Amino acid sequence: MSHIRHLWRYHDPGETERRKEIYAAYELWYTVVDVGAAVSFLAGSILFLSDVTKTAGTYLFIAGSVLFLLKPAIRLTREAQYAAHGDVDSLAKRAGWQSLVDRED
């Protein structure tokens, strides 16, 4: 069970200032996209109640779905940026892999 707990653990942005900046920027975008998706679905739900505005509601549902699709893309991009800055060991630890530095030969 302990090998899956990391999935629900709060993500520590790390020790370096650059990593904290990357984390903050991507979390901001993630939140903006999340709110946009929620607003799209709420507005789409309201517009879907009337036959006159049902088409507009459908388009808002599609927009909300696209925004929800962006959320994992934002996280994946952040992780790729961490890796590009050489932060491979902490990425491996969060994924449950043993760090190359921590390995005993």
C-alpha positions, 0 to 999 in steps of 0.5 A: 500500500505504501507504494501507492501513497505517493499518488495522493501526497502533496507535491513539494515544489522542491528546493531550487528557486527555478523549480518553485517558479516552474511549479507556481506558473504551471499551478496557476495555469492549471487553476485557470483552466480548471475554473474555465472548464467549470464555468463552461460546464455550468453555463452549458448546463443552464443554456441546455435547458432551453431549446433556443439555447441548446446549441450554444450549451452544447458548444460550451460542453465541448469547450469545457471538455477541451479545457479538461483535456488541457489539465493533464497536458499542463501537468505533463508539460511541467514534468517535462520542464523539470526533466529538461532542467535536470530534475530527473531524480525527484521525478523518479522518486514521485513515480515510485522509482528508486533514484540512481543516486540512492541505489546501492551497488 
